[in-house]
Amino acid sequence: MSRFWSPVVHRLTPYTPGEQVPMPGLVKLNTNENPYGPSPLALAAMREAAGDGLRKYPDPNGTALKDALAASHGLRRDQVFVGNSSDEVLAHVFQALLNHELPLLSPDISYSFYPTYCSLYGIDHRTVPLDDRFEIDVAGYDQPCGAIILANPNAPTGHALPLSRIEALLAAHPEQVVVIDEAYVDFGADSAATLVERYDNLLVVQTFSKSRSLAGLRVGFALGHADLVAGLERVKNSFNCYPLGQVALAGAVAALEDRAWFEQTRAAIIASRERLAADLAALGFDVLPSKANFLFVRHLGHDAATLAAGLRERAILVRHFRQPRIDQFLRISIGTDADCGKLVAALRELLA
């Protein structure tokens, strides 16, 4: 059937998601999913929303969710954009704000959906290498560009930039949009959302998938100047006027309001991350500092692909990237303490 494809389809290299394997007793540490369930208040709100009202279209503007997000971040409704996952939000961002004559800049090791979007929308794209410590080098972005996108904390490394460096980047590029993709920000980094009112070239993208344990609901959002949001709305309404259903809107609003559950589960993941980092270091792993809900690690004495295969044989999934510079690293999602204990025991066995 490829003879019927549009020319752009032949040029695409699709994003490869982490495996979703139906394996009994699986310890799944490969897709950065939250090991704790969604807020009980969110589940109750979604059950209530799943009634006769589903015969009607949802609010195309997601007004209740926008208002809740605006209140949470001290912004106005017209500074908030919502969509069907942060991936869809990012897709609109690439199309509406990042396609210019000069190239888009992003790190050479980062979320691998970025180059996929560039191929899909015909965006000239240039990567800036991470430094020797696998951190984003802000000085490397001091070059002509059409726009900049950074994941902070970065994925898959877990490093986070302090707000001072993000602000320096914004000040150095007043005529370019700077997008900060904050999928993992709630696990220890500082959100650039606090800078939105001061920089009209800043757009912050977040998700309900990670820290609010709603990956299966697919809700994302962006915060920025009203002009940036208006551009996103124009693209969205030329593509899909109803991206979020009634159940998703109800669940997201309730999850945002249940601050206690958010803080409790976030703290548990951060504590487990620090314990796991110490356990892996004791086994001889080089563990990069992480402000995300995963760790990026390597063992100088053992091949990463071999370790990943050995773990899989023991029903434990981690993520291995066959990519230059990081092909000896494993990305390990933070599970429950019991999951992490099984991982450490399996690695101890493999290393022996």
N, C-alpha and C positions, 0 to 999 in steps of 0.2 A: 504493500500500500504506500510505500515511501514516495512513489512517483506522483502522488497527489499532495504531498506536503508542500507548504509554503517554503520559500528558500530559507527563511530564518530558522526553521525547525532543524534543518540539516546542520546548522552551526551551533546548536545548543548542546551543552553538557549539563544534564539535569543534576540538581542537588541530590545527594545520596543521604537519606535519613538513617538514623540508627535502627538496628534490627528490632522488630517486634516479634519475638519467637514464642509460640505456644508450647513451652517446655515445662513439664511438672517440676515443682520445687525450685523454679528458676530464681536466682538472685540477680536482679536486673539493674545493673549499674552502668548502663551504656547510653542513656538518652536524657540524663539530667532531670528526670521526673522527681517530683516531691514524694518522699516515702510516706508522708502523712496525708490523710484524706482531706477533702475540702472542708471549709467551715460548715458546721452543722446548720447554722443559720442560712447559708447559701443553699444547702441541699433542701431545706424546708421551703425556701423561696422558689426554687426551681420546681419542686413538686406542686406547689400551689399554682405556678404559672402554666403547668402542663395540663390545662383543662380545655373547656369548650372554646375559650378565647383564641386557641391556636388556629381556628378557621379564619381569623382575620390577620391581615398583614401587621407586622410589628411597626413601631415608631421608626421611620426611616432615618431620623436624626439621632436616635439613641439619647434623647434629651435627659432622661433621668440619670443615665450613667454619666453623661457629660457633666451634669450638675454635681454629681457626687465626686467625680474626679476633680473638678474645678475647686470645690470646697476643700478637698483633701490637700490640694497643692497651692491654695491661695491664689487661684487664677479665675478668669472669666470663662463662661461657656464657649465663647468664640475663639478661645485659645486651646481648645481640646478637640481632638479628632479620635473617633473610635472605629474599630474595624474587626473583621473576622480573623483574629490572631495577629500578632505583631508581624508575622511574615507577610500577610496581605497588606498591612499598614506600610511595611517597608516597600512592597511592590509599588504601591501608589506613590511613595516618597521618591523612589528611583525615577518613576515616569514624570511626576509633577515638578520635582525640585532639583534633580541631580543630572539632568541631561543637557549639557552645555558644550560649547565649542572646545573649551579646554578640558583636559581629562579630570575625571573623578579620582581622588586619592583615597587609599585605604591601606591598612597593614598587609604585608605579604602573608602573614599567618593570622587568620581571623575567621569569621563566620563564612563558610564556603558558599553560602547563598548569594553573597555580594557579586562575585563574578558571573554567576548564573543570571542575575537580574541585568547586569550590564550587557550580556550577550542577547538576552531577550529584547531589550529596548534599544540596542545599538548605541550604547554609551561607551565613549572612549575612557579607558580605565588604566590607571597606573598604580602599582603597589609601592609602598615604602617599607623597607625591611625593619623588622623588630631588631633591637640591639642584641648584644651577646647574652644578656640576661633574659631575653625574650620579653622585654618590655617595649611599649610604644615610645618611640623617640620623637617627641613633638617637634624638635628642631628639623627633622627630616621633611616636615610638611611646609617648610619655608621655600616654596617654589610655586610657579604659576599653575593654577588649577581652576576648574569650574566649580568644584564643591569637594567636601571632605566627609567621609563617614568612618566612625570608630565605634567598636564595641567596647563598652566599659562597665564592668570588668570585661576584658577581652576573652573571647572564646577561640580556641580551646585552652588557652594558657592560664586563665584565672587572674592574671595581673589586673590591677586597677590603677588608673591615674588619679592623682589628687585634683580637687577642683581648681587649684591654682594653675595647673598646667592646661586644663581645659579652657579656663578663662583666658590664658595667654594665647591659646590657639584662636579663640573667637576674636580677640582684639587684633590679632595679626592678619585676620582674613575678614574684614568687615563687609566685603562685597561678595563673599561666597557663603553659601549655606553650609553649616557644620551640623551634621547629624550624629547624635550620641545614642547608640543602641544599648539600652540598659536592661536587657533581659534578666541579668543576674544581680542587679544593683542592691537588692534588699538583703543580700547575704554579707554585707560588710563594707560596701563602697558608699561614697557620697554622691547623691543624685545631682546632676546638672540642672534639674528642674528648678532649683533655687535661683538660677541665672536667667531664666526665661524672660523675666520682666526687664532685664538690663541689656539683652542682646537680641536684636530683631533677626539675626541670622542663625539663631540656635533652634534646632528641633530635637526634642528628647522623645525616644520611643521606648515603651515598656510593654509588659505582658502580664496577664493573669495566670500564665501557665506554670511558672516556677514557684515563686514564693507564696502564691495563693492556691496552689495545687489544683488548677483547673485546666490542665493541658488538653483534656478531652473536650472542653467547652469551646475553645478557640476564641479568645477575646484579647485584643490588644488595643493600644491607644498611643497617641502622640500629643505632646505638649509643645506649644511654640507661639510665636507672634501670630496675630489674627490673619495677616496676609498669607503666611505659610499655610495655615490651616485652611484658608479659603481655596488655595490651590489644590490641596488634597481633596477637599469636598467636591471640587469641580471634576476631578478625575474619578472619584468614587461614584458620583452621580451620572457619569458617562459609562460606567461599567456595571454597577450593581447598587441600586438605591436602597436595598434592604439587606445589608451584610450581616446584621446581628438579629437573631430571632428573639422572640419574647422570653423563652426560657433562659437563653444566654444573658440577656439584659437583666433579668431579675436576679439570676445567680451572681453576676458580677457586682451589681449594686450591693447585695447582701454581703458578699465576701469583703468588699471594701469597707463596709460598716462594722464588720466583726473584727475589730482591731486586736482584741484579746487573743483570738485564735491565731491570727497572723503573727503576733509577737511570740506566742508560745512555740509554735512550730518552727518559726525562723530561728529562734534561740537554740532549739534542739538540734537543728541541722548544723548550725555554726559550731556548737560544742562537739558534735560527732566529727565534723571536718577536722577540727584541731586534734582530736584523739587519733583519728585515722592517719593524719599527717605524721604524728609522732611515731605511730606504730610502723608505718612504711619507712620512715627514716631509720628506725632501728633495724630494719631488714636490709639496709644498704641502698635504699632508693634515694635518688635526687628528687626532691619534692619542691616544685615551684610554689612561691607564696600565692595563696588564693583568697580572693574575696567573693568567690562564687560558690555554688552548691556542687562543686566537683574539684578534683585535684588532677594536676598534670604532672606525671612522674615518669622517671626512667631509671633503669638499673644498668650501670656500666658493665656489669658482668653477664648480663642475660639479654637476649634478643626480645624486643617488645612483641613482635608477631608470634613468637614461640610461646611467650608467657600468656598472651591473649588466647591462643589456641588451647593451652593447657587449662586455663580457667574455664573455657567453654566446655571442655570435656567434664569438668566438675560442676556444670550447670550454673556458672557465673559469667555474666556478660559484662565486658568493659569495651571501650571504644579505642580502636587503633586506626591511625590515619597514615596511609601510605603516601606521604607528602614530603618533599625535600625539607631538610632541617629538623623535622619532627617525627621521622619514621621510627625512632627508637623510644618514643613516648607513648604512654597510655593515658587516656582520660578516664577517670574513675568518678562516677556520680556518687554523691553521699547518700547512703541508704540509712536504715535504722542501725542502731548499734549492733543488733544481731546480724544484720547483713554484712556490716563492716567486719565483724568478728569472723564470719565465714570466709570472707575475702582474704583476710590476713592469714588465717590458718591454711588456706589453699596455697597462697603465695609462699608461705614458709615451707610447705611440702614441695612445691615446684623448685624453689631455690636450692633445696637440699639435694 
